[in-house]
Amino acid sequence: MSRNKQRTAAATDATAATTAPTTPAAPTSLSYITPTEFVELPSRGKFYSTDHPLCGKEVIEMRYMTAKDEDILTSPALLKNGVAIDRLIENLIVDKNIDATSLLIGDKNAITLAARISGYGEQYEVNVTCPTCNTSIDHTFDLSQIPHTHGIQPDDDTENISLTSEGTFAATMPKTQFTAEFRLLNGGDENFIEQAASRLRKLNLPESSSTTLLKQLVVSINGVNTPSEIANFIDNMPAQDARFLRACVQLVTPNVEMTQSFECTSCGTTTEMAVPFTSEFFWPN
């Protein structure tokens, strides 16, 4: 072969080497960093004690749900004991110093809502009954459109309820004219009330969730803070005062507003409907 032919062959080989398709190297590992998001707290951190990690915090950082988190929601033991949601929330919250049972109930609901959206999306299809014609209908709620209520703030002017320097509330009851000091409901209170109701059901006794709620939340009556005296007063307080006090608790509680407009496809009536918390919320079909 002549020298020119050798040069031509070498150049051809070099061109082929540079234009030949290359096989991408296989990844050495499968790695995926679960994204996080900041969820607005209905309480804006205003009603926690000064030693609580969320005191003064308007948002909380949490992970998106993963397949492993789904295992919590399907654990028979956790479901039976009623702690599946609490365990899920503790898994998702980035700050591990926060106990799910210490969360104010409105903040817990906001985190639960955000977890559902990150895991299964904003659309929540569930079967509901029209309050006008009683027709059973499949309806889709948009969970991204659920607003927050922030309860009474320190600078709010209210006639019947005042915010104390301790982050509790004081209200004068209409019948006895006694002043009741109470705090906001948290996840631990909610669990206690449910467990108490469950024990009564097992014994075939009437439920007392209304009085149990007040016994958990009332800090003092007319300055008396002895638990036994408070419990005795609540058991015997006028029904008018009890109803007023429960309304006060609901009014001041920061929460997510779980109601949306519902239009019945059967009778055409449009009404506000509470978004139902059924099994489809975390276990959609």
TAZINOR-V310723 format. One record per residue. N is the residue number from 0. SS is DSSP state (h for helix, s for strand, l for the rest). PHI is phi as a letter, one per 20 degrees, with the letter a starting at -180 (none if undefined). Layout:
N&SS&PHI + N&SS&PHI
This chain:
0&l&none + 1&l&f + 2&h&f + 3&h&f + 4&h&f + 5&h&f + 6&h&f + 7&h&f + 8&h&f + 9&h&f + 10&h&f + 11&h&f + 12&h&f + 13&h&f + 14&h&f + 15&h&f + 16&h&f + 17&h&e + 18&h&e + 19&l&f + 20&l&f + 21&l&d + 22&l&e + 23&l&f + 24&l&f + 25&l&f + 26&l&f + 27&l&f + 28&l&b + 29&l&e + 30&l&c + 31&l&b + 32&l&e + 33&l&f + 34&l&f + 35&s&c + 36&s&b + 37&s&d + 38&s&d + 39&s&f + 40&l&e + 41&l&g + 42&l&f + 43&l&l + 44&l&m + 45&l&e + 46&l&d + 47&l&e + 48&l&f + 49&l&f + 50&l&e + 51&l&e + 52&l&g + 53&l&e + 54&l&f + 55&l&m + 56&l&e + 57&l&e + 58&s&c + 59&s&c + 60&s&e + 61&s&b + 62&s&f + 63&l&f + 64&l&f + 65&l&c + 66&h&f + 67&h&f + 68&h&f + 69&h&f + 70&h&f + 71&h&f + 72&h&f + 73&l&d + 74&l&f + 75&h&g + 76&h&f + 77&h&f + 78&h&f + 79&h&f + 80&l&e + 81&l&m + 82&l&d + 83&h&f + 84&h&f + 85&h&f + 86&h&f + 87&h&f + 88&h&f + 89&h&f + 90&h&f + 91&h&e + 92&s&f + 93&l&f + 94&l&f + 95&l&f + 96&l&e + 97&l&e + 98&l&e + 99&h&g + 100&h&f + 101&h&e + 102&l&f + 103&s&f + 104&h&f + 105&h&f + 106&h&f + 107&h&f + 108&h&f + 109&h&f + 110&h&f + 111&h&f + 112&h&f + 113&h&f + 114&h&f + 115&h&f + 116&h&f + 117&h&f + 118&h&e + 119&h&c + 120&l&n + 121&l&e + 122&s&e + 123&s&c + 124&s&e + 125&s&b + 126&s&e + 127&s&c + 128&s&d + 129&l&f + 130&l&f + 131&l&e + 132&l&d + 133&l&m + 134&l&e + 135&s&e + 136&s&c + 137&s&e + 138&s&c + 139&s&d + 140&s&e + 141&s&e + 142&h&f + 143&h&f + 144&h&d + 145&l&e + 146&l&e + 147&s&d + 148&s&d + 149&l&d + 150&l&m + 151&l&f + 152&l&d + 153&l&g + 154&l&e + 155&l&f + 156&l&d + 157&l&c + 158&l&f + 159&l&d + 160&s&c + 161&s&c + 162&s&e + 163&l&e + 164&l&f + 165&l&e + 166&l&n + 167&l&d + 168&s&c + 169&s&c + 170&s&b + 171&s&e + 172&l&f + 173&l&f + 174&l&e + 175&l&e + 176&l&m + 177&l&f + 178&s&e + 179&s&d + 180&s&d + 181&s&b + 182&l&d + 183&l&e + 184&l&f + 185&s&c + 186&h&f + 187&h&f + 188&h&f + 189&h&f + 190&h&f + 191&h&f + 192&h&f + 193&h&f + 194&h&f + 195&h&f + 196&h&f + 197&h&f + 198&h&f + 199&h&f + 200&h&f + 201&h&f + 202&l&e + 203&l&l + 204&l&d + 205&l&f + 206&l&f + 207&l&c + 208&h&f + 209&h&f + 210&h&f + 211&h&f + 212&h&g + 213&h&f + 214&h&f + 215&h&f + 216&h&e + 217&s&f + 218&s&e + 219&s&b + 220&s&c + 221&l&l + 222&l&n + 223&s&e + 224&l&d + 225&l&f + 226&h&g + 227&h&f + 228&h&f + 229&h&f + 230&h&f + 231&h&f + 232&h&f + 233&h&f + 234&h&f + 235&h&d + 236&l&f + 237&l&g + 238&h&g + 239&h&f + 240&h&f + 241&h&f + 242&h&f + 243&h&f + 244&h&f + 245&h&f + 246&h&f + 247&h&f + 248&h&g + 249&h&f + 250&h&f + 251&h&e + 252&l&f + 253&l&f + 254&s&a + 255&s&e + 256&l&e + 257&l&e + 258&s&c + 259&s&b + 260&s&f + 261&s&c + 262&s&d + 263&l&f + 264&l&f + 265&l&e + 266&l&d + 267&l&n + 268&l&f + 269&s&d + 270&s&b + 271&s&e + 272&s&c + 273&s&f + 274&l&f + 275&l&f + 276&l&e + 277&l&d + 278&h&f + 279&h&f + 280&h&f + 281&l&d + 282&l&c + 283&l&f + 284&l&f
